[in-house]
Amino acid sequence: MAGKTPPKNRRRTASGGSGAKRTAEQNEEKGFLASAGLKNHLQSVLVDLIELSLQGKQAHWNVVGTNFRDTHLQLDEVVAAARRFSDVIAERMRALHALPDGRSDTVTETTTLPEYPQGEIDTTTTVDLITERLDATIGTVRGVHDAVDEDDPTTADILHDILSTLEQLSWMVSAENRSPAVK
């Protein structure tokens, strides 16, 4: 294969099809079932959290400049939180008998986060880019919160925890580029 370039935009096909289908065992599950709206809201949060974790890692690997080490380590905190929360959301979806979809194609096609630039990026720009992505993810969670609360207050409580942490991370990351307010 040396010298050959892989085809661009080649779509892989999952065996058994690409749609989420329920098995006989899943159809036998009992308990609270997520409405289509609740499932869609949680899916939108899931894909943004997955994308945040991927972009955070991309930033982590390629950040350079003043205060590199602190920024590098802080990015790992963002990644760890995004990964933890994506798992919480996916497992909550399964507890509600909804099927989470974290496949790369789905994430790419449905995330609200802008694409992350390629290459080395200085710490100041990295801080701004990651803050923007944290805030976009926060916007997604806040945007679905009230509808989720109407449907399932327990799941809304999970979203509260996610919001609290992401908003704290956004504040901490963005503070790297701020100057004290002049009185």
matplotlib code that plots the C-alpha trace (Angstrom):
import matplotlib.pyplot as plt

x = [0.0, 3.0, 2.5, -1.3, -3.5, -6.6, -9.9, -11.3, -14.8, -15.1, -17.9, -17.5, -20.6, -21.4, -22.3, -26.0, -26.7, -26.0, -29.4, -29.9, -32.3, -33.7, -33.2, -35.9, -34.2, -34.3, -38.0, -38.6, -37.0, -39.3, -39.2, -39.1, -38.7, -37.2, -39.5, -38.1, -37.6, -35.6, -33.5, -32.7, -31.8, -29.5, -28.0, -27.2, -25.4, -23.6, -22.1, -20.9, -19.2, -17.5, -16.4, -15.2, -13.0, -11.5, -10.8, -9.4, -7.0, -6.0, -5.4, -3.4, -1.1, -0.5, -0.4, 2.9, 4.2, 4.2, 2.6, 2.7, 2.8, -0.1, -2.3, -1.3, -2.3, -5.5, -6.6, -6.4, -8.8, -11.3, -10.8, -11.3, -14.5, -15.9, -15.1, -16.6, -19.8, -20.2, -20.1, -22.7, -25.0, -24.7, -25.3, -28.3, -29.7, -29.3, -31.0, -33.9, -33.8, -32.5, -29.6, -26.7, -24.8, -21.2, -19.8, -17.3, -19.5, -22.5, -20.4, -18.9, -22.3, -24.3, -22.0, -22.5, -18.8, -16.8, -13.9, -10.6, -7.7, -4.8, -1.2, 0.6, -1.4, -0.1, -1.4, -3.3, -5.2, -5.7, -7.3, -9.7, -10.5, -11.2, -13.2, -15.4, -15.9, -16.7, -19.2, -20.8, -21.2, -22.6, -25.0, -26.2, -26.8, -28.6, -30.6, -32.1, -32.3, -35.8, -37.3, -35.4, -36.6, -40.2, -39.7, -37.4, -36.3, -33.8, -32.0, -32.1, -30.3, -27.5, -27.4, -27.0, -23.9, -22.5, -23.3, -21.7, -18.4, -18.3, -19.0, -16.3, -13.8, -14.8, -14.2, -10.8, -9.6, -10.7, -9.1, -5.7, -6.2, -7.9, -6.5, -7.8, -10.6, -9.6, -11.3]
y = [0.0, 2.3, 5.4, 5.0, 7.7, 6.4, 7.6, 10.7, 10.7, 7.0, 5.9, 2.6, 0.4, -1.3, -4.9, -5.3, -1.8, 1.6, 2.3, 1.7, -1.2, -2.8, -6.4, -8.7, -8.5, -4.7, -4.7, -6.7, -4.1, -2.5, 0.8, 4.4, 4.8, 7.9, 9.8, 10.5, 14.1, 13.1, 10.7, 13.4, 16.0, 13.6, 12.5, 16.1, 16.5, 13.2, 14.2, 17.6, 16.0, 13.5, 16.2, 18.4, 15.5, 14.9, 18.6, 19.0, 16.2, 17.7, 21.0, 19.2, 17.6, 20.7, 23.7, 25.6, 28.8, 30.7, 28.8, 25.6, 23.2, 24.7, 24.9, 21.4, 20.0, 22.0, 20.6, 17.1, 18.3, 19.4, 16.1, 14.0, 15.8, 15.5, 11.8, 11.2, 13.1, 11.5, 8.1, 9.3, 10.6, 7.4, 5.2, 7.3, 6.9, 3.1, 3.2, 4.9, 2.3, 4.7, 3.9, 6.3, 6.9, 7.9, 6.7, 9.1, 9.8, 10.6, 12.9, 14.7, 15.2, 16.4, 18.2, 22.0, 22.6, 24.2, 22.2, 22.5, 24.0, 21.7, 22.2, 23.9, 26.6, 29.1, 29.0, 32.2, 31.1, 27.6, 29.1, 31.1, 28.1, 25.7, 28.3, 28.7, 25.0, 24.7, 27.5, 25.8, 22.6, 24.5, 26.1, 22.7, 21.5, 24.7, 24.6, 21.2, 21.5, 22.8, 20.3, 17.4, 18.7, 18.5, 14.9, 13.6, 15.6, 13.0, 13.3, 17.1, 16.7, 15.0, 17.9, 20.3, 18.5, 18.6, 22.3, 23.1, 21.5, 22.7, 26.3, 26.1, 24.8, 27.6, 30.2, 28.6, 28.2, 31.7, 33.3, 32.4, 35.2, 37.8, 40.8, 42.3, 44.7, 48.4, 50.2]
z = [0.0, 0.0, -2.0, -2.2, -0.7, 1.1, -0.6, 1.0, 2.6, 2.3, 4.5, 6.4, 6.6, 9.9, 9.7, 10.3, 9.0, 10.5, 12.2, 15.9, 16.1, 19.2, 20.0, 21.3, 24.8, 24.7, 23.7, 26.9, 29.1, 31.6, 33.6, 32.5, 28.8, 27.4, 25.0, 21.5, 22.7, 25.8, 23.8, 21.2, 23.8, 25.6, 22.2, 21.4, 24.8, 24.2, 20.9, 22.1, 25.1, 22.9, 20.5, 23.4, 24.7, 21.2, 20.6, 24.1, 23.4, 20.0, 21.8, 24.5, 22.0, 20.0, 22.4, 22.5, 24.1, 27.4, 30.3, 28.2, 31.1, 33.0, 29.8, 28.8, 32.2, 32.4, 29.0, 30.5, 33.1, 30.4, 28.6, 31.7, 32.6, 29.1, 28.9, 32.3, 31.5, 28.1, 29.8, 32.4, 29.6, 27.5, 30.6, 31.6, 28.1, 28.4, 31.8, 30.1, 27.3, 24.7, 22.4, 22.5, 19.3, 19.8, 16.5, 14.9, 11.9, 14.1, 16.3, 13.3, 11.6, 14.6, 17.0, 17.5, 18.2, 15.4, 13.9, 15.8, 13.8, 12.8, 13.8, 16.7, 18.4, 21.0, 24.5, 24.3, 21.2, 22.7, 25.8, 23.6, 21.4, 24.3, 26.2, 23.0, 22.9, 26.6, 26.2, 23.1, 25.1, 28.0, 25.5, 24.3, 27.9, 28.9, 25.7, 26.4, 30.2, 30.6, 28.2, 29.9, 33.3, 32.0, 30.8, 33.5, 36.5, 37.6, 34.3, 34.7, 38.0, 36.1, 33.6, 36.6, 37.7, 34.2, 33.9, 37.3, 36.3, 32.7, 33.8, 36.4, 33.8, 31.4, 34.0, 35.0, 31.4, 30.3, 33.3, 31.8, 29.2, 31.4, 33.1, 36.3, 35.9, 36.3, 39.2]

ax = plt.figure().add_subplot(projection="3d")
ax.plot(x, y, z, "-o")
ax.set_aspect("equal")
plt.show()
